């Protein structure tokens, strides 16, 4: 893996850190050995930047002569201390960010789980407390003299454990709209209601679906449900009508 190129501050830090180590003897601090250690080009670049300000290239004590042995001075030590603080602060900022992200993910996870738990609780409540309206097999109630209007008796029963409110009964065929009830009827558990529907314009064969719309009560009063039954009416060659029905969907 290719080593990342150092900037001048990184090179200065490496150089001063080397001079600050107590395990490096005087011989290893000599200029000629430092050149061997860091390379002549790098050494000259670093030294031209730090010079005698941060090293012991200048006399160590007043009156001493300048030597070719380099030591780190107080300014160099201060530089290393500041660099270490910068790294520590950067590390703290990165860790704070990581922990913040982790905390946000944990909070999101618990929020999602709480939402799902509430949803499951509500769904469980709804399943246990909603009404279930069912359309019983449909019977032929009557027909007028010319056979143009058909009357069907729709028997609706609530086999749920709680009452429900019947909102609408309707159907639609290829020949047009069916009738719709306008009264709001509440059916208790096990209660039935007969409704007569009139259909105009019966041909030799007429297939359609009867749909009912209803709601629960209380907390479920704004929740709409539906149930349907498929109707098949056939006119025999003798002119009689045969009515068949099959279950649709309870939603």
Backbone as a ProteinNet text record, in pm:
[ID]
protein_1_A
[PRIMARY]
XXXXXXXXXXXXXXXXXXXXXXXXXXXXXXXXXXXXXXXXXXXXXXXXXXXXXXXXXXXXXXXXXXXXXXXXXXXXXXXXXXXXXXXXXXXXXXXXXXXXXXXXXXXXXXXXXXXXXXXXXXXXXXXXXXXXXXXXXXXXXXXXXXXXXXXXXXXXXXXXXXXXXXXXXXXXXXXXXXXXXXXXXXXXXXXXXXXXXXXXXXXXXXXXXXXXXXXXXXXXXXXXXXXXXXXXXXXXXXXXXXXXXXXXXXX
[TERTIARY]
84.5	0	87.8	57.4	138.1	121.2	236.3	232.6	185.6	98.8	46.3	155.8	163.6	265.9	239.8	347.9	335.1	337.4	263.8	273.5	388.7	416.8	530.6	509.7	384.6	357.3	377.3	337.6	358.8	507.8	581.5	726.3	792.3	748.3	803.8	773	650.1	610.8	695.8	715.9	797.4	940.7	996.7	1134.1	1150.1	1060.9	1069.9	1040	947.7	918.1	1041.8	1118.2	1240.6	1341.5	1352.6	1447.4	1403.6	1274.7	1224	1240.5	1271.2	1280.5	1411.7	1399.7	1516.2	1607.6	1554	1634.6	1729.5	1723.3	1815.5	1936.3	2053.6	2174.6	2225.2	2332.8	2387	2431.8	2486	2535.6	2421.5	2307.4	2193.8	2133.5	2167.8	2114.8	2208.7	2323	2415.2	2355.3	2390.4	2330.8	2352.8	2474.8	2501.6	2417.5	2391.6	2308.5	2159.6	2120.2	1981.6	1954.5	2056.1	2042	2023.9	2102.1	2086.8	1948.4	1899.4	1769.1	1653.3	1653.5	1540	1564.2	1685.8	1717.4	1757.4	1854.9	1910	1805.9	1726.9	1626.6	1521.9	1474.2	1371.2	1428	1551	1613.1	1626.2	1678.5	1695.4	1561.7	1457.2	1324	1268.8	1285.4	1235.1	1314.2	1446.9	1529.9	1513.9	1492.5	1469.7	1338.3	1247.3	1117.5	1124.7	1188	1191.2	1315.7	1426.5	1549.7	1590.7	1648.2	1692.5	1585.4	1469.5	1362.1	1309.8	1301.7	1239.5	1336.7	1462.8	1562.5	1680.7	1767.4	1889.4	2003.7	1973.7	2081.5	2159.1	2090.1	2158.5	2225.5	2314	2380.5	2279	2306.8	2213.3	2206.6	2319.6	2324	2398.2	2368	2434.5	2584.8	2657.1	2802.7	2854.7	2767.2	2808.6	2821.1	2901.4	2911.4	2804.9	2769.3	2674	2739.1	2664.7	2715.6	2633.6	2678	2601.2	2509.5	2493.2	2401.3	2271.4	2159.6	2031.6	1951.9	1890.8	1798.7	1670.4	1562.7	1437	1431.2	1383.3	1371.9	1225.4	1200.7	1065.5	962.1	1001.2	906.2	869.5	968.5	941.1	849.3	873.4	787.2	645	631.2	498.4	425.7	502.9	444.9	390.9	470.6	426.1	302	300.1	184.7	57.8	70.9	-44.6	-92.3	2.2	-35.7	-109.1	-63.2	-129.2	-270.3	-287.1	-419.6	-513	-459.5	-540.9	-588.2	-495.6	-532.4	-636.5	-616.9	-712.9	-850.1	-853.1	-981.3	-1049.4	-968.7	-1023.8	-1081	-1007.1	-1055	-1184.4	-1188.3	-1310.1	-1427.9	-1403	-1510.1	-1560.5	-1465.2	-1505	-1584.6	-1536.3	-1607	-1744.4	-1751.7	-1881	-1978.9	-1927.6	-2011.8	-2058.4	-1964.6	-1999.4	-2104	-2081.5	-2176.9	-2311.8	-2306.7	-2431.9	-2511	-2439.3	-2505.3	-2561.7	-2480.7	-2527	-2651.2	-2646.8	-2761.5	-2884.9	-2864	-2976.7	-3035	-2947.9	-2994.5	-3070.1	-3017.8	-3086.9	-3223.4	-3225.9	-3353.3	-3451.6	-3402.3	-3487.8	-3538.3	-3448.9	-3487.4	-3600.2	-3584.9	-3688.5	-3817.9	-3803.9	-3923.9	-4000.3	-3925.4	-3988.8	-4054.3	-3981.5	-4037.2	-4161.3	-4157.4	-4274.1	-4392.3	-4365.3	-4471.7	-4531.3	-4444.7	-4492.8	-4572.6	-4523.3	-4595.3	-4732.6	-4737.5	-4866.9	-4959.5	-4899.9	-4978.9	-5034.2	-4949	-4993.8	-5103.6	-5082.6	-5183.3	-5315.9	-5308.4	-5430.9	-5497.5	-5416.5	-5473.2	-5538.3	-5473.6	-5530.8	-5662.7	-5663.3	-5787	-5895.7	-5856.5	-5952.9	-6012.7	-5925.4	-5973.5	-6072.3	-6045	-6130.6	-6258.3	-6257.4	-6370.8	-6446.5	-6406.8	-6479.1	-6599.7	-6700.5	-6813.4	-6776	-6847.1	-6828.4	-6965.5	-6996.6	-7125.3	-7112.5	-7217.2	-7216.7	-7350.9	-7345.5	-7469.1	-7506.3	-7622.1	-7667.2	-7707.6	-7717.9	-7767.4	-7894.8	-7901.7	-8009.1	-8127.1	-8245.4	-8367.4	-8448.2	-8527.9	-8614.2	-8741.4	-8767.2	-8884.6	-9006.3	-8989	-9103.5	-9064.1	-9161.9	-9137.6	-9270	-9266.4	-9391.5	-9447.5	-9561.6	-9636.8	-9566	-9492.3	-9427	-9282.2	-9237.6	-9104.8	-8991.1	-9020.4	-8914.5	-8848	-8915.2	-8854.2	-8847.4	-8728.9	-8703.3	-8680.8	-8738.4	-8718.3	-8639.4	-8529	-8446.2	-8442.7	-8450.2	-8438.3	-8294.4	-8229.4	-8092.5	-8095.9	-8044.3	-8038.7	-7894.7	-7878.1	-7744.1	-7738.7	-7633	-7615.4	-7478.4	-7474.1	-7346.9	-7304.2	-7200.2	-7155.1	-7031	-7002.5	-6896.4	-6947.3	-6855.8	-6893.2	-6938.9	-6920.6	-6959.3	-7050.9	-7133.2	-7225.1	-7150.3	-7218.4	-7163.9	-7273.5	-7234.2	-7329.6	-7329.8	-7446.5	-7461.3	-7475.9	-7388.1	-7390	-7456.2	-7427.7	-7470.3	-7482.7	-7584.6	-7601	-7610.2	-7525.7	-7526.9	-7472.3	-7501.5	-7448.2	-7445	-7361	-7349.9	-7334.2	-7408.1	-7399.7	-7369.4	-7363.4	-7339.2	-7454.3	-7573	-7690.2	-7715.1	-7633.9	-7653.8	-7642.9	-7678.8	-7665.8	-7782.1	-7746.8	-7849	-7895.8	-7994.3	-8046	-7950.2	-7961	-7874.2	-7958.3	-7936.3	-8012.4	-7955	-8040.4	-7996.3	-8002.7	-8059.3	-8071	-7945.9	-7910.7	-7797.7	-7850.5	-7816.6	-7871.7	-7760.7	-7783.9	-7688.4	-7733.4	-7645.2	-7675.1	-7589	-7655.7	-7582.8	-7528.9	-7456.3	-7399.4	-7510.9	-7506.2	-7607	-7735.6	-7744.1	-7866.3	-7871.1	-7992.8	-8011.9	-8099.9	-8086.4	-8174.6	-8203.9	-8332.7	-8373.7	-8393.6	-8338	-8350.5	-8395	-8500.8	-8549.9	-8488.5	-8426	-8364.7	-8442	-8463	-8534.9	-8437.1	-8448.8	-8363.9	-8453.1	-8428.6	-8509.6	-8433.3	-8503.3	-8443.7	-8372.8	-8440.4	-8381.3	-8386.2	-8273.2	-8269.6	-8276.5	-8238	-8237.2	-8130.7	-8025.9	-7921.6	-7866.4	-7852.1	-7804.5	-7712.3	-7588.4	-7490.8	-7443.4	-7439.5	-7390.9	-7347.2	-7291.1	-7240.9	-7308.7	-7356.4	-7413.7	-7303.5	-7282.9	-7181.3	-7247.1	-7197.6	-7242.9	-7120.8	-7143.3	-7038	-7084.7	-6996.4	-7034.4	-6911.8	-6936.2	-6827.8	-6845.2	-6741.4	-6754.9	-6816.6	-6811.2	-6860.9	-6748.6	-6765	-6661.8	-6533.6	-6421.8	-6292	-6284.3	-6373.7	-6371.4	-6481.1	-6539	-6649.4	-6603.5	-6474.8	-6423.9	-6354.2	-6370.7	-6308	-6413.9	-6399.9	-6497.2	-6458.2	-6560.8	-6543	-6643.4	-6623.5	-6716.9	-6732.4	-6843.2	-6870.9	-6949.8	-6938.7	-7005.6	-7056	-7149.1	-7197.3	-7226.6	-7180.8	-7201.9	-7336.2	-7414.6	-7550.9	-7556.1	-7622.6	-7643.6	-7792.5	-7854.8	-7997.8	-8014.7	-8084.1	-8108.3	-8257.7	-8300.1	-8440.8	-8449.3	-8529.1	-8541.2	-8627.3	-8629.6	-8710.6	-8858.7	-8899.7	-9040.3	-9073.3	-8969.6	-8995	-8973.5	-8937.3	-8909.8	-8769.1	-8747.4	-8615.7	-8549	-8422.7	-8342.1	-8234.3	-8224.9	-8129	-8022.8	-7896.5	-7784.6	-7696.3	-7629.2	-7535.8	-7418.3	-7308.2	-7191.4	-7120.1	-7043.4	-6979.2	-6875.4	-6870	-6766.4	-6655.8	-6624.6	-6516.9	-6568.3	-6506.9	-6531.8	-6401.6	-6407.2	-6287.3	-6303
-119.9	0	124.6	218.2	337.7	425.9	468.4	551.2	691.2	745.3	878.6	982.3	1076.8	1180.1	1272.7	1301.5	1387.3	1534.4	1615.7	1759.3	1810.2	1936.7	1992.5	1984.8	2001.1	1993.1	1851.5	1753.1	1613.5	1581.1	1633.9	1610.9	1677.7	1799.6	1870.2	1793.5	1743.4	1668.3	1541.7	1470.4	1348.8	1380.5	1489	1528.6	1567.5	1653.1	1698.1	1585.9	1496.8	1381.7	1292.8	1279.5	1199.8	1262.7	1396.1	1465.2	1461.5	1447	1450.8	1317.9	1212.9	1080.1	1067.4	1024.7	1015	898.6	800.7	683.4	708.8	829.1	863.4	935.7	874.7	933.4	1050.3	1108.7	1227.8	1197.6	1078.5	1043.3	1038.9	987	976.8	1113.4	1214.9	1349.2	1436.4	1380.9	1458	1482.7	1597	1639.1	1538.3	1481.8	1386.7	1260	1218.5	1099.4	1129.3	1251.2	1291.2	1296.2	1338.2	1339	1197	1103	962.9	910.1	951.3	905.3	955.8	1084.3	1145.6	1168.4	1154.3	1185.7	1332.1	1359.2	1494.5	1596.7	1562.9	1658	1688.3	1582.4	1599.9	1674.1	1640.8	1706.4	1856.1	1892.3	2033.9	2106.5	2038.4	2100.9	2122.4	2021.2	2034	2139.7	2133.6	2224.4	2369.3	2387.5	2523.8	2579.2	2489.4	2532	2553.5	2459.3	2471.3	2547	2531.4	2602.5	2582.8	2685.1	2677.8	2718	2757.2	2802.6	2690.4	2569.8	2459.9	2345.7	2366.4	2262.5	2320.4	2231.5	2274.7	2299.5	2336.8	2365.8	2489	2578.2	2693.4	2649.5	2731	2691.8	2653.1	2542.1	2494.3	2589.6	2651.2	2748	2872.6	2979.7	3104.5	3089.9	3122.3	3110.6	2986.9	2887.8	2767.2	2797.5	2719.3	2729.6	2643.5	2682.3	2602.4	2469.4	2363.3	2229.8	2170.5	2055	1985.7	1880.5	1887.1	1796.9	1873.6	1816.9	1885.9	1831.5	1921	1887.6	1968	1918.2	1992.4	2092.6	2212.4	2312.7	2328.6	2427.3	2445.4	2475.1	2552.6	2585.4	2461.5	2374.6	2249.4	2158.1	2152.1	2070.7	2124.8	2257.1	2319	2284.4	2285	2248.3	2105.1	2012.2	1871.5	1857.7	1934.6	1929.6	1979	2086.9	2140.3	2043.7	1978.9	1880.4	1762.8	1720.7	1610.1	1649.2	1772.4	1820.4	1823.4	1867.9	1871.3	1731.1	1634.5	1496.9	1443.5	1474.1	1427.6	1488.9	1619.7	1686.8	1630.6	1602.5	1544.6	1406.6	1327.6	1193.6	1200.9	1295.3	1312.7	1352.5	1441.6	1486	1370	1286.6	1170.9	1071.4	1043.5	949.2	1003.4	1135.3	1196.3	1181.6	1203.7	1188.6	1044.9	949.5	807.3	767.6	807.4	773.8	842	965.3	1034.6	959.8	911.7	834.3	704	636.3	510.7	535.9	644.1	677.4	707.8	779.9	811	683.7	591	463.8	381.7	381.2	308.5	371.3	506.4	576.4	545.6	545.3	513.5	370.4	279.6	138.2	121.9	186.4	175.5	245.1	354.7	422.8	332.5	265.7	173.5	56.7	1.9	-110.2	-68.1	54.6	105	123.1	178	195.3	60.6	-37.7	-170.3	-234.5	-215.2	-271.6	-207.7	-73.9	-4.4	-50.1	-69.9	-115.1	-255.3	-342.8	-479.8	-476.5	-389.5	-377.5	-329	-225.8	-173	-277.3	-346.1	-449.1	-560.6	-597.8	-701.2	-653.6	-525.2	-467.5	-465	-424	-413.2	-549	-650.3	-784.6	-835.7	-804.3	-855.1	-774.6	-646.9	-559.5	-507.4	-544.3	-498.2	-587.7	-532.1	-615.9	-692.9	-799.9	-877.9	-899.4	-817.8	-829.9	-931.6	-1008.2	-1115	-1114	-1129.3	-1136.7	-1283	-1318.2	-1456.9	-1483.2	-1609.9	-1640.7	-1562.7	-1504.7	-1412	-1487.3	-1445.2	-1509.5	-1411.1	-1464.8	-1384.6	-1350.5	-1218.8	-1176.4	-1162.5	-1118.1	-1101.5	-1034.7	-1030.8	-968.2	-908.6	-792.5	-732.4	-805.2	-766.5	-843.5	-853.7	-746.7	-751.8	-801.2	-832.6	-890.1	-793	-661.9	-564	-521.6	-547.8	-509.6	-632.2	-653.3	-768.8	-722.4	-794.5	-764.4	-878.7	-840.5	-938.8	-906.1	-1007.3	-988.9	-1017.1	-915.5	-927.4	-941	-1049.8	-1070.3	-1051.5	-952.3	-919.7	-957.1	-1026	-1065.9	-1021.3	-980.4	-945	-1063	-1133.9	-1246.8	-1210.3	-1078.5	-1033.3	-1023.6	-998.3	-989.9	-850.9	-752.2	-615.1	-559.5	-459.5	-401.1	-329.2	-311.6	-237.2	-153.6	-49.4	41.4	19.9	-18	-38.3	97.2	127.9	258.3	254.4	151.6	156.7	16.3	-0.9	-124.1	-82.2	-136.3	-94.4	-205.2	-189.7	-281.4	-210.4	-257.7	-198.3	-309.9	-302	-401.5	-331.8	-410.4	-351.6	-265.5	-280	-204.6	-79.6	-56.3	66.7	44.8	148.9	144.3	69.9	8.3	-57	40.6	2	90.9	96.8	201.2	217.5	261.1	198.2	235.9	363.2	445.7	573.2	575.4	472.5	472.5	411.4	463.3	409.9	310.4	184.8	78.7	18	4.9	-60.5	-203.8	-298.3	-440	-491	-543.4	-603	-739.7	-798.7	-930.6	-1032.7	-1102.8	-1203.8	-1148.1	-1015.4	-952.6	-958.8	-982.4	-986	-870.1	-834.1	-731.7	-770	-766.8	-793.6	-662.6	-653.9	-534.6	-578.6	-512	-544.5	-448.5	-506.2	-427.7	-446.9	-338.1	-343.3	-327.3	-416.1	-409.5	-397.8	-292	-268.3	-314.9	-374.7	-413.2	-546.2	-651.2	-784.6	-848.3	-894.8	-965.6	-1115.5	-1193.1	-1338.1	-1383	-1302.8	-1337.3	-1207.5	-1204.1	-1084.1	-1123.3	-1082.5	-1111.3	-980.3	-973	-852.3	-888.3	-789.2	-807	-707.3	-756.1	-670	-639.5	-511.2	-468.2	-395.6	-421.5	-344.9	-279.5	-158.5	-84.9	-59.5	-82.5	-64.4	-23.2	23.5	66.2	-1.2	12.5	-27.9	85.5	76	182.1	220.9	333.9	378.7	412.8	353.6	381.5	338.5	249.7	199.4	262.4	373.5	435.2	501.4	530.6	592.4	490.9	364.2	258.1	189	197.8	136.5	-6.5	-92.1	-231.1	-260.1	-368.4	-402.6	-553.8	-592.1	-732.6	-740.1	-849.6	-858.1	-1000.2	-1010.3	-1141	-1129.9	-1228.4	-1233.1	-1298.2	-1232.2	-1277.4	-1319.6	-1430.6	-1479.8	-1505.8	-1435.6	-1451.5	-1497.6	-1606.3	-1660.1	-1674.6	-1639.3	-1656.8	-1784.7	-1876.7	-2005.3	-1990.2	-2097.8	-2096.4	-2086	-2128.2	-2117.3	-1977.6	-1891	-1755.7	-1740.5	-1851.2	-1841.4	-1786.7	-1737.5	-1685.3	-1778.3	-1806.4	-1884.5	-1792	-1786.7	-1698.2	-1782.4	-1753	-1818.5	-1709.2	-1743.2	-1646.9	-1722.2	-1655.5	-1711.6	-1602.8	-1644.9	-1549.3	-1466.2	-1339.7	-1252.3	-1238.2	-1114.4	-1086.8	-1012.4	-1042.4	-964.8	-891	-758.3	-678	-588.7
0	0	0	-89.2	-101.8	20.6	77.4	197.4	163	248.2	225.6	243.8	150.1	155.7	273.6	348.6	465.8	426.1	501.1	487.4	572.8	561.3	634	784.8	831.3	975.1	1026.3	945.9	985.7	989.9	892	890.8	1011.4	1042.1	1158.1	1287	1297.1	1416.5	1431.5	1320.8	1324.8	1368	1315.2	1344	1491.2	1540.7	1679.1	1776.7	1737.4	1822.5	1837.1	1729.2	1733	1828.9	1822.1	1909.8	2056.1	2080.3	2218.2	2291	2220.3	2283.6	2361.2	2485.9	2573.7	2536.7	2465.7	2432.5	2315.5	2256.3	2148.7	2208.6	2193.3	2252.8	2168	2216.4	2150.3	2008.4	1988.7	1856.2	1754.1	1795.9	1704	1672.5	1752	1731.4	1647	1612.1	1529.9	1393.2	1338.7	1212.5	1101.4	1093	985.3	998.4	1123.3	1144.3	1124.2	1153.7	1127.4	977.2	901.8	755.9	704.2	762.3	723.6	761.5	875.9	927.1	840.4	809.7	741.1	592.1	548.3	409.9	397.7	313.9	306.7	263.6	162.6	112.9	218.7	283.4	386.5	506.4	544.5	658.9	634.5	514.7	484.3	483.7	430.1	425	566	651.2	788.7	864.2	853.3	932.1	888.4	757.1	710	764.2	800.4	853.6	1004.1	1077.4	1223.6	1270.3	1197.8	1230.9	1375.5	1431.2	1569.5	1667.9	1614.1	1704.9	1792.3	1734.2	1807.4	1834.8	1801.6	1826.8	1901.3	1941.3	2011.5	1917.6	1792.7	1698.9	1742.2	1812.9	1870.7	2001.7	2056.3	2182.7	2289.1	2359.9	2461.5	2580.9	2611.2	2722.3	2674.8	2737.4	2699.5	2719.5	2619.7	2627	2557.6	2536.6	2465	2316.5	2249.7	2105.7	2040.1	1920.5	1844	1808.3	1826.8	1796	1684.2	1634.3	1531.3	1591.9	1726	1796.2	1822.8	1779.7	1792.2	1910.2	1985.5	2094.2	2073.9	2126.5	2119.7	2233.2	2207	2312.7	2354.6	2441.1	2497	2388.8	2289.3	2182.7	2102.3	2080.6	2010.4	2090.5	2222	2308.4	2310.4	2308.5	2305.8	2175.7	2066	1936.9	1940.2	1994.5	2002.6	2091.8	2200.8	2292	2221.4	2144.6	2072.8	1965	1897.3	1795.3	1857.9	1976.8	2045.4	2088.9	2132.8	2170.8	2050.9	1935.7	1813.5	1775.7	1784.8	1752.4	1850.5	1978.7	2080.1	2057.3	2028.5	2003.1	1879.3	1776.6	1654.2	1681.3	1761.5	1796	1876.8	1972.2	2053	1964.2	1868	1777.1	1692.6	1643.8	1562.1	1646.1	1767.9	1855.1	1894	1919.6	1952.4	1837	1714.6	1596.2	1579.9	1598.9	1585.4	1689	1815.5	1920.6	1896.5	1839.8	1807.7	1701.5	1598.6	1492.9	1548.2	1632.4	1693.5	1779	1858.8	1943.8	1859.2	1747.1	1658.2	1597.9	1559.7	1502.7	1606.6	1730.6	1838.2	1864.9	1868	1890.2	1778.4	1654.2	1540	1548.4	1588.4	1601.4	1703.1	1819.9	1922.8	1879.6	1802.8	1753.2	1656.8	1567.8	1472.1	1545.9	1645.3	1721	1799.3	1855.1	1928.4	1835.1	1714.6	1615.2	1576.8	1552.8	1514.3	1627.5	1751.1	1865.6	1879	1863	1869.9	1757.4	1638.9	1524.4	1549.4	1604.6	1636	1742.1	1843.1	1949.4	1892.7	1804.2	1744.2	1656.4	1574.2	1485.9	1566.4	1678.3	1764.9	1824.6	1866.6	1919.7	1812.8	1691.7	1582.7	1547.3	1535.8	1499.9	1604.7	1731.4	1839.9	1857.2	1813.8	1845.6	1723.9	1604.8	1486.3	1459.5	1393	1350.1	1223.1	1198.1	1075.8	1012.4	912.6	843.7	729.7	715.9	616	542.6	411	332.8	313.7	365.3	350	204.2	166.6	31.5	0.1	-118.9	-155.7	-216.4	-177.9	-228.5	-313.1	-402.3	-488.8	-412.7	-393.6	-319	-408.2	-530.9	-619.6	-748.8	-842.5	-971.6	-1017.6	-1082.2	-1124.9	-1247.6	-1289.9	-1390.5	-1524.9	-1564.4	-1695.4	-1687.4	-1569.5	-1554.7	-1570.4	-1566.5	-1585.7	-1454.9	-1343.8	-1216	-1125.8	-1072.4	-987.9	-844.4	-749.1	-607.8	-543.3	-478.8	-409.4	-261.2	-177.6	-33.4	8.7	62.9	110.6	262.7	313.1	458	505.1	592.8	643.9	791.1	830.5	970.4	1018.8	1143	1206.8	1293.9	1250.9	1332	1415	1425.1	1514.7	1656.6	1750	1891.9	1933.2	1845.4	1878.8	1771.2	1805.5	1706.1	1595	1483	1370.9	1306.7	1234.9	1173	1021.7	968.1	824.7	757.3	663.8	597.6	461.2	383	244.5	187	101	23.5	-122.6	-205.4	-345.5	-434	-562	-661	-794.2	-881.2	-1013.4	-1115.4	-1221.5	-1327.6	-1458.2	-1562.5	-1692.2	-1741.1	-1680.4	-1724.5	-1641.3	-1538.2	-1461.2	-1312.1	-1234.9	-1089.5	-1025.6	-913.6	-833.5	-726.1	-649.3	-545.2	-426.5	-346	-229.3	-110.6	4.3	124	182.5	239.4	294.6	446.9	507.7	653.3	716.1	832.2	906.5	1008.4	991.7	1075	1159.5	1288.5	1377.7	1400.3	1372.5	1393.9	1508.4	1610.6	1721.8	1683.9	1774.1	1748.7	1727.2	1615.2	1584.5	1528.1	1507.2	1456.5	1304.4	1249.8	1105.3	1061	933.6	875.3	731.2	696.7	558.8	484.3	366.3	283.2	145	92.6	-41.3	-142.4	-244	-349.9	-479	-550.5	-677.4	-793.6	-889.5	-1007.6	-1129.8	-1208.3	-1328	-1451.6	-1543.3	-1670	-1665.3	-1626.8	-1620.9	-1759.5	-1805.3	-1933.5	-1910.1	-2010.1	-1993.7	-1893.9	-1878.4	-1782.7	-1724.6	-1595	-1528.4	-1413.4	-1421.7	-1316.5	-1254.6	-1125.6	-1058.8	-917.4	-848.8	-712.4	-620.5	-507.9	-404.8	-302.9	-275.8	-178.9	-62.6	56.9	173.1	236.8	286.9	356.7	498.9	595.4	736.1	816.6	937.9	1026.8	1161.5	1244.9	1383.7	1463.5	1592.3	1679.9	1775.3	1842.4	1936.1	1863.5	1904.1	1844	1698.2	1657.6	1520.1	1433.9	1482.5	1408.9	1278.2	1267.7	1144.5	1053.4	1084.8	1006.9	922.5	791.2	701.2	664.8	660.7	617.6	506.6	438.4	331.3	320.5	261	235.4	105.2	33.4	-95.6	-121.1	-215.4	-260.6	-410	-483.9	-628.1	-660.2	-745.1	-778.3	-925.8	-949.8	-1086.4	-1104.2	-1197	-1224.2	-1368.2	-1385.3	-1519.4	-1543.2	-1663.5	-1702.4	-1787.3	-1737	-1806	-1930.9	-2012.3	-2134.3	-2104.1	-1986.1	-1946.4	-1893.1	-1882.6	-1833.1	-1684.4	-1616.8	-1472.9	-1449.2	-1328.5	-1291.6	-1191.9	-1213.9	-1119.7	-1063.1	-930.5	-863.8	-793.3	-820.7	-753.8	-693.6	-586.5	-527.7	-464.9	-457.7	-393.1	-313.8	-213.7	-126.5	-202.2	-167.2	-221.1	-118.8	-84.7	9.8	131.8	246.6	368.4	398.9	393.1	410.9	533.8
[MASK]
+++++++++++++++++++++++++++++++++++++++++++++++++++++++++++++++++++++++++++++++++++++++++++++++++++++++++++++++++++++++++++++++++++++++++++++++++++++++++++++++++++++++++++++++++++++++++++++++++++++++++++++++++++++++++++++++++++++++++++++++++++++++++++

